[in-house]
């Protein structure tokens, strides 16, 4: 399908690509600031990503985590521009070996092409000398690492934000860790949030805080129903409705019930 949208915010430009157009979960935005690229986009969109990157020099690729929509083209970028991508330490083994992509994800994004990386340093730099601080934010994935640019007050959120409300969870996601990671990020001084699925959010900190509050409210309601004797599937139906096709296509790996299950043991007071 090719390029769906172009983005520009100050010195950041981006393109939205995706094989199918079914909303935020099937689109991906590759961002760049000068010669630094944040995440590589999915491998089935390489043709479009390459023509975007070919517009000017590429010297650095920073990856947020190993998922195929973020890292799929890292190998191609490495070869095309003669660079070694930088990735979170926890992502490096999977990036090098590759992994079996689940069927739905393979259809939407293609697979990760295995790639040799170097570990992110505590501080990275843009060509203009400004600092990029990698922030480890596990929960969505163990290796998820976002990028904070204190001088510009930018925050590249990897898959920490995605959308205002969380509606489903993958079975390997940890909701308590997601909330702790959001709390950690809310202590940082940033304005604009660059989300690879949701786009550029100017009041990014407020949006992230609202997302956290939505999750806490959902968890609070779920816990009330649980105290009244309802099971997690029944609560999920009541609060989030029937499971949709994604749940069936992923064999329940990505579904609403996973989210409710993770809500029940949370200590909500400590996560506020
Ligand atoms: Zn991800």
Boltz pocket constraint, residues with backbone or C-beta under 6 A from the ligand:
constraints:
  - pocket:
      binder: B
      contacts: [[A, 65], [A, 67], [A, 140], [A, 141], [A, 159]]
      max_distance: 6.0
